[in-house]
Amino acid sequence: MQGRQAKDSQTAGERFAPLTGVAVPVLGLAGLIVLEGPAGRPEVDVRPEAFVTYFGKHDSVVLGSFLLMLSVAFFLWFLGSLRAFLSDAEQGPGRLSSVAYGGGIVTAALMLTLPAVSVLGAMDVDHLSPDAAKTMFILGDASLYPAAMAAAVLTIATGLVVLRAKALPGWFGWLSLVLGLWLLVPPLGSSAGTPENPAGWTALAALDAVPFWTAAVAIMLMRRAGSAAQTSRAV
């Protein structure tokens, strides 16, 4: 009896573990709302004094940045479920599963840079000149470009496993490949006539879609695990 309960508990845990991926866009959007709203996150082409003002809103900057970091923490937890699923689907040595997992880890590490720099700026704002504050702000944004490259590795490798093993709907595999290729587009052109604002069709725009891609995978994994659990109980 106790063994059956332990097995059911483990099955429930495995089923709902992927839901950590749903928290990624929720927490990420919450963090951006705080940073764009109460904190007044400036554009990169404004006067340097605006960045001192931004970092001076300590509580709002720290809260928004914390929510972004918490989003990344849930993303890291989700990667464990994704790797287990891809490895089971791929079988064999699991090369693509490892590639996807590695891409996800690097993406997470780079995505932590932006909120970490914001927190540092808010904590040290009294010692920052306007130019130093702007440089620190841009340094955080600069991490988004390599993050997009790493996310491309994650989505492309996942898409290939999906298509080869038919582990998820085929359309999602193709969608993952398209997203991955989009994430590789370099920041050419501009949306506001300045090099600091890349055009909307470049990789940075695609990076905004990754949290929602994560949530979509999480929901599909949870539904798949639920179906498997029902089949197991029926047998």
C-alpha positions in Angstrom: 0.0 0.0 0.0 2.7 2.4 1.0 4.7 1.5 -2.2 1.6 2.3 -4.3 1.2 5.7 -2.6 4.8 6.5 -3.1 4.6 5.6 -6.7 1.5 7.7 -7.2 3.2 10.6 -5.4 6.2 10.3 -7.7 4.0 10.1 -10.8 2.1 13.2 -9.7 5.4 15.0 -9.1 6.7 14.0 -12.5 3.5 15.1 -14.1 3.4 18.6 -12.6 7.1 19.3 -12.6 7.1 20.7 -16.2 4.6 23.4 -15.0 7.6 25.3 -13.7 7.9 26.3 -17.4 4.5 28.1 -17.2 5.8 30.3 -14.4 8.6 31.6 -16.7 6.6 34.0 -18.8 4.3 35.0 -15.9 7.2 36.0 -13.7 9.1 37.5 -16.6 6.2 39.7 -17.6 5.6 40.8 -14.0 9.3 41.8 -13.7 9.2 43.8 -16.9 6.0 45.5 -15.9 7.7 46.7 -12.7 10.8 47.8 -14.5 9.0 49.6 -17.3 6.3 51.1 -15.0 7.3 52.2 -11.5 11.0 52.0 -12.2 10.7 53.8 -15.5 13.3 51.8 -17.4 14.8 54.2 -20.0 15.6 53.6 -23.7 19.3 53.4 -24.4 19.4 56.5 -26.6 18.3 59.0 -23.9 20.5 61.3 -21.9 22.9 59.6 -19.4 21.3 61.4 -16.5 18.1 59.3 -17.1 20.0 56.1 -16.1 21.0 57.6 -12.7 17.4 58.4 -12.1 16.4 54.9 -13.1 18.9 53.2 -10.8 17.8 55.7 -8.1 14.4 54.1 -7.9 16.0 51.4 -5.7 13.0 49.4 -4.5 11.3 49.2 -7.9 14.5 48.2 -9.7 15.3 45.5 -7.2 11.8 44.1 -7.1 11.5 44.0 -10.9 15.0 42.5 -11.2 14.2 39.9 -8.5 11.1 38.8 -10.5 13.2 38.4 -13.6 15.8 36.3 -11.7 13.0 34.2 -10.2 11.7 33.6 -13.7 15.1 32.3 -14.7 15.2 30.0 -11.6 11.9 28.4 -12.7 13.4 28.1 -16.3 16.4 26.2 -14.9 14.1 23.8 -13.0 12.0 23.3 -16.1 15.1 22.3 -18.1 15.5 19.2 -15.9 12.0 18.0 -17.0 12.8 18.9 -20.7 16.1 17.1 -20.7 14.5 13.9 -19.1 11.7 14.0 -21.8 14.0 14.6 -24.7 16.5 11.9 -23.5 13.7 9.3 -23.3 12.4 10.3 -26.7 15.8 10.3 -28.4 17.1 7.1 -26.7 20.7 6.1 -27.5 23.5 8.5 -26.4 21.1 11.5 -26.3 23.4 13.9 -28.1 20.7 16.3 -29.1 19.1 16.2 -25.6 22.5 17.2 -24.1 22.9 20.0 -26.7 19.4 21.3 -25.9 20.1 21.2 -22.2 23.4 22.9 -22.6 21.8 25.7 -24.7 19.2 26.2 -22.0 21.8 26.4 -19.2 23.8 29.0 -21.1 20.6 31.0 -21.9 19.7 31.1 -18.3 23.2 32.2 -17.2 23.2 35.1 -19.7 19.6 36.1 -18.9 20.6 36.5 -15.2 23.1 39.2 -16.3 20.6 41.9 -17.0 18.7 41.8 -13.7 22.0 41.3 -11.8 23.5 44.4 -13.3 20.3 46.4 -12.5 20.4 45.3 -8.9 24.1 46.3 -8.7 23.4 49.7 -10.2 20.5 50.3 -7.8 22.7 49.4 -4.8 25.6 51.6 -5.9 23.8 54.5 -7.6 25.2 57.1 -5.2 28.7 56.3 -6.6 27.7 56.3 -10.3 28.3 59.1 -12.7 25.7 59.5 -15.5 28.1 58.0 -18.1 29.0 55.1 -15.8 25.3 54.4 -15.1 24.5 54.3 -18.8 27.5 52.0 -19.5 26.3 49.6 -16.7 22.8 49.6 -18.2 24.0 48.8 -21.7 26.2 46.1 -20.3 23.1 44.3 -19.0 21.3 44.7 -22.3 24.4 43.4 -24.2 24.0 40.0 -22.6 20.8 39.5 -24.5 22.6 39.0 -27.9 24.6 35.9 -26.8 21.5 34.7 -24.8 19.6 34.6 -28.1 22.3 32.5 -29.7 22.2 30.0 -26.8 18.4 29.9 -27.0 18.7 29.1 -30.7 20.7 26.0 -29.7 18.0 25.0 -27.2 15.0 25.4 -29.6 16.7 23.9 -32.7 17.9 20.8 -30.8 14.5 20.4 -29.2 12.8 20.8 -32.6 15.0 18.1 -34.1 14.3 15.6 -31.4 10.6 16.3 -31.7 10.6 15.8 -35.5 12.9 12.7 -35.4 11.2 10.9 -32.5 7.7 12.3 -33.1 7.7 13.0 -29.3 5.4 16.1 -29.7 3.2 17.4 -32.5 5.2 17.8 -35.7 4.0 21.4 -36.2 5.7 22.3 -32.9 9.0 20.8 -34.0 8.9 23.0 -37.2 7.9 26.0 -35.1 10.9 25.4 -32.8 13.2 25.3 -35.8 11.8 28.5 -37.2 12.2 30.2 -33.8 15.7 28.9 -33.5 16.7 30.3 -36.9 15.1 33.7 -36.0 17.2 33.8 -32.9 20.3 33.6 -35.1 19.4 36.8 -37.0 22.1 39.4 -36.2 21.1 42.9 -35.0 21.3 44.6 -38.4 19.3 47.8 -39.1 17.5 49.8 -36.5 13.9 50.7 -35.4 14.6 54.2 -34.4 17.4 55.4 -36.6 20.1 54.6 -34.0 22.3 51.5 -33.7 21.1 51.1 -30.0 17.7 50.1 -31.2 17.9 47.1 -33.5 15.1 46.4 -36.0 12.1 44.4 -34.8 12.9 41.4 -37.0 16.2 40.6 -35.4 17.1 38.1 -32.7 16.1 40.3 -29.8 12.5 40.2 -30.9 12.6 36.4 -31.1 14.1 36.2 -27.6 10.8 37.6 -26.3 9.1 34.5 -27.6 11.3 32.0 -25.8 9.4 32.2 -22.4 6.1 31.5 -24.2 7.8 28.7 -26.2 8.9 27.3 -22.8 5.3 27.5 -21.4 4.0 25.7 -24.5 6.4 22.9 -24.1 5.6 22.7 -20.4 1.9 22.3 -21.0 2.4 19.7 -23.7 4.8 17.7 -21.4 2.3 17.9 -18.5 -0.6 16.6 -20.7 1.6 13.8 -22.1 2.6 12.8 -18.6 -1.1 12.8 -17.5 -2.0 10.6 -20.4 0.8 8.2 -19.6 -0.3 8.1 -15.9 -3.9 7.2 -16.9 -2.7 4.4 -19.2 -0.5 3.0 -16.4 -3.4 3.0 -13.9 -5.6 1.3 -16.5 -3.1 -1.5 -17.0 
